[in-house]
Amino acid sequence: MGAALASSAMAVTVTAPKDNATWDISEDNTIKWTSVSTDTDTLKIVLVNMNASPSISKVIAANVSTSDGKYTMDADCSSDLDQAYGYQIDLKNAAGGILAQSSQFSIDGVNSTSCSSSASASGSSSATKTGSSASGTAASASSSSTSTGAASSIQINKEFVGLGAMFIGAAALL
């Protein structure tokens, strides 16, 4: 029986993130673990913070092969996580039982500028009929998103130039 206990004690072990590490949530982060052949085939990876109020439990991935030994969490620019200390990674079996837990670490980068994006679109239209013509730029838009803690704000700027001319040009074709 002593050998069986020693064997199960050496099962799945989280090796990263390490104690007091800091994760920049705006970048990819890797979770690493070791396992033995008698461990479950798949894991559920859960990010938890029992120090937060209310406590946090966020499934990062499910059905991850235990033998992979690592999982990379993509940057989370829409994160609803707070910048804080006390986060841990739980590796769970299919029934939800905790197989292993990381040491506590911090999450940072919640307000990172690397999580901003922009997009623009523009077009033009022209029409001629019996010598009349019209042209205009349809639209130009850009957006950026900034997240602060659990709150998120989106700023959208839209500029419509010559939209009326586009309708006039289309009407001229009729």
N, C-alpha and C positions, 0 to 999 in steps of 0.2 A: 504494500500500500504506500510506503514511503516513496518508492520509485515512481508510482503513478502521480503522486502529488508534485514531485519535482518536475515531472514531464509536463503537467498542465500549467505549472507556474512559469515555465519557459515558453508558453504559447505566444500569441500575437503581442508584440511590444511596439509602441510608437517611438520612433527615433528622431522624428522631426515633425513639427517644430520643437526646438529645444526649450528648456526652462528659461524664462525671461526674454525670449526672442521677440522681435517686433516684425509683424507682417504689414507690408504696405498693400492695402486692399486694392489699390489702383494698378497693381502689378500682379503677374502670375505668382502663385505660392505653391510649394510642393510639400505634401504630407508623405512621410516615409515610415515604413514599419518592417519588422522582421516577423516571420511566422515559421511554424513547423508543419510537417506533412499531415498531422492529425487535426489541424485547425479547419474551421468551416471553409467551404469553397469560395464563398462571396462575402463581402462586407458592405455595410452601410456606413458612410462617413458623415458624421454630424459635428457641426461647430456649435459649441455651447459656451455660455457664460452664466454661471449660477450666481455670480456676484452682482449681476445687473438686476434692476428692478423695473419691469418684470424680467424674469430670467429669459435667456435667449437659447433657442434650440433650432438650428437651421440645417436641414439636410443638404449636404454638398453634393453627394453622389450615392447612388444605390447600385447594388449588384456589381460591385467592383471585385475583380478576381483577387483573392487573398495572396496568391502567388506572385502578383505583379510587384508587390513591395513598395509601390509609390503611386501617388495620384497628384496631378497638377491641377490646382484650382485656378481657373481663368480669372483675370482681373474683373472686379465687380464694381463697375462705375455707377450702377443703379442701386448700390448697396444701401440697405436700411440699417446697417450696423453702426453702432456708436464707436467712436475712437475711445478705447479704454483698455485697461489691463484686466486679466482674469479669464480670458478666453482659453478654451481647451478643445482638443479634437477627441471625439469619442469614436471608436471603431466598434460597430455593433453587428450582431448576427441577425439573421432574418426575423427572428422572434422579437428583436429589439433589446436583447440583453447586451450589456457593455462587455466587450472582450478586452479592450485596452483603452487607456486614456492618456493623452499627452500631459506634459507639465503645462503650467499656466504661461501664457504669452500675451502680448499686446497687439492691438490692431490700430494701425495708423493709415494715413493717406486717404481718409474719407473725403476730404475737401480738395484733393489733388487736382492740379490743372491738367494732368495727363488724361483726365476723364472728360475733357470738353470735346465737342465735335461741332462741325459746321457743315452746312450744305447750302447749295444755291442752285437755282434753276432760272433760266430765262429763255425767251423765245421771241420771235417776231412774226408778224403776219402782214401780208400786203395783198391787195385785190385791185384789179382794174376792170372797168366796164365803161365803155363809151368815153374814154379819156379821163375818168376820175380815178384817183388812187388814195389809199390810206395805209399807214403802217404804224406799228407800235410794238413796244416790248411787253410781253405778257406779264411776267412777274419775276421778281428776284427775292429770294428769301434766305435768311441765315438763322441758325439757332445754336444756342449753347445751353448746356445743362450743368447746374452746379448742385451738389447734394450736401446738405449740412445735417449730419446726424440722421434722424429718422425723417426729417422733412426734406423735400426736394422742390426746387423751383426751376421753372423753365422759362427762359426769356426768348420770345420769338419776335423778330423784326421783319415786317413785310413791306414791300414797296411796290406799288402798282403804278406803272408809267405807261401812258398811252393806251390804257385799256379801252377807253371810249373810242379811240381811233380804230381799234380792232373791230369793235361792233359796227362802226360806221362802214368800214371796209367790207365786212361780211354782208351788211345790208345792201351795199352797192351791187353785190353780185346777184341779189334777188330780183 
